[in-house]
Amino acid sequence: MQRLPAVLNDLYTPRRLLQVGVANQLFSAVIGVGFWLMGSPGLWRNVAVSLLIGNAVWLGIDGGRLLVGRWLRRRTGRGLPWPGWRWMAPVIVLGVLGGYTVGGLLAHGLLGIELSPIGGKRGTVFVTAAAGLAATALWYARETLQKHRAEAEAARRLAAETQLRLLQSQLEPHMLFNTLANLRVLIGLDPARAQEMLDRLIGFLRSTLGASRATLHPLQVEFDRTADYLALMAVRMGARLAVQLELPAELAAQPVPPLLLQPLVENAIQHGLEPKVEGGRIVVQARQHAGRLVLTVRDTGLGPPPAPSPAEPGRGFGTQQVRERLATLYGDAASFTLTPAADEEGGTLATLVLPLGVTAPAGTSGDAR
C-alpha cells in the first residue's frame, strides 16, 4: 500500500491503519471468546459475529470521527485527528448502535445467524457499547501520547539545531581573530607576504563564511576548506609548514559538520608547529574503520597544549567547540580525543570518530566559490 485515499490520509498512515486494523480484529475476537465462555453456544459462531459487529462499530466510530473532524477543521482550523469528547460522545453512541445493526444484518446475510434487535438483548448491546468506548479511549490515549512525543522530539531537534548554529557562529569570529592577529605580526616583518596573506584571507572568507550555515556538508567540501586555510597559513610560515591531505574517494560524500577540521588544524599550527623553530608537518586524514568514519589531524609540533585555565580563557576554545558540536549532533555516537602522537616524530594527534553511512541532505553541500 503506497498511498491511501485523501480522506484516509487524515486518519492513518498505511502502517497505522494496519496496526489499528489488527488490534480491532484481536479485540473483537476476544469479545467473541468471552461470550462463548459465558455460555453462548458455538465458539466460531461467536467469534465470527463479534468480528462483523466489531468492524462495523470501528468503521462507524472512526468514520464519524473523520466527518466531524473535517467539518470542524473547515470551520475552526482544528478538529483532526481528535474532535474532542464533546463531539465524540454522540459519534460513539451512533457508531455503536449503527455498528450493531449493520453487523447483525451481515451476520444474517453471510452466516444465516439471527441476532436479537437492539432493544431485545441489552446485554449484547451493553458489551458492544463498552467495547466501543474502551477502544476509542485507548485510541485517544495512544494518539495523545504520540502527539506529545512528536512535540517533544520536535522541540529537542530545534534546540539541538539552535545550539549547533550558536557553536558554529562562535567558531567563525574566533578563527578570524586568530588569522588577523597573525596578519598583524606579518605586516611588520614582511609587508609583501602580508599583502599575499591578506589576499588569501579575502578569498578564504568569500568561499567559506557564506557557505558554512548548513548543518552538514560533504567531507570533500570540508577538506577543500581545510586546504584553503592551510594555504593561508603557509603564507605566514613559508617552508616551515608541510601539508599532507588524505581523503579516499569513497568517503568524499560523507556528511560532516562545517568547520569541523579547521579548529583542529588551527590548534595544531598555533600550539604545535608555529612555536617550533623549524616548524613541521601536518597530516589530515580520513579513513573508514569498523563501520565508522575516522578523521585525524596529526602534527609534528611541540605536543598537546595544556588544558585551558581561567587565566587563559581563549586557550582550547576550538577543541572545546568541536566536543560540544559532536555531542549536540551525534550524542554518544561520536567521540573526540587529543593525545600525544605515538611515534618518534612527536607532536599531537587529534582523532574524531563519527557515524558512517549517512548521505548528506540535499542543499547542504553548496560551496560559495
Secondary structure as GFF3:
##gff-version 3
##sequence-region A 1 369
A	DSSP	alpha_helix	6	9	.	.	.	ID=ss1
A	DSSP	alpha_helix	14	37	.	.	.	ID=ss2
A	DSSP	alpha_helix	43	76	.	.	.	ID=ss3
A	DSSP	alpha_helix	85	106	.	.	.	ID=ss4
A	DSSP	pi_helix	107	111	.	.	.	ID=ss5
A	DSSP	alpha_helix	122	189	.	.	.	ID=ss6
A	DSSP	alpha_helix	191	208	.	.	.	ID=ss7
A	DSSP	three_ten_helix	209	211	.	.	.	ID=ss8
A	DSSP	beta_strand	217	218	.	.	.	ID=ss9
A	DSSP	alpha_helix	219	237	.	.	.	ID=ss10
A	DSSP	three_ten_helix	238	240	.	.	.	ID=ss11
A	DSSP	beta_strand	241	246	.	.	.	ID=ss12
A	DSSP	three_ten_helix	249	251	.	.	.	ID=ss13
A	DSSP	beta_strand	255	256	.	.	.	ID=ss14
A	DSSP	alpha_helix	262	268	.	.	.	ID=ss15
A	DSSP	pi_helix	269	273	.	.	.	ID=ss16
A	DSSP	beta_strand	280	289	.	.	.	ID=ss17
A	DSSP	beta_strand	292	299	.	.	.	ID=ss18
A	DSSP	alpha_helix	317	330	.	.	.	ID=ss19
A	DSSP	three_ten_helix	331	333	.	.	.	ID=ss20
A	DSSP	beta_strand	335	340	.	.	.	ID=ss21
A	DSSP	beta_strand	348	355	.	.	.	ID=ss22
###
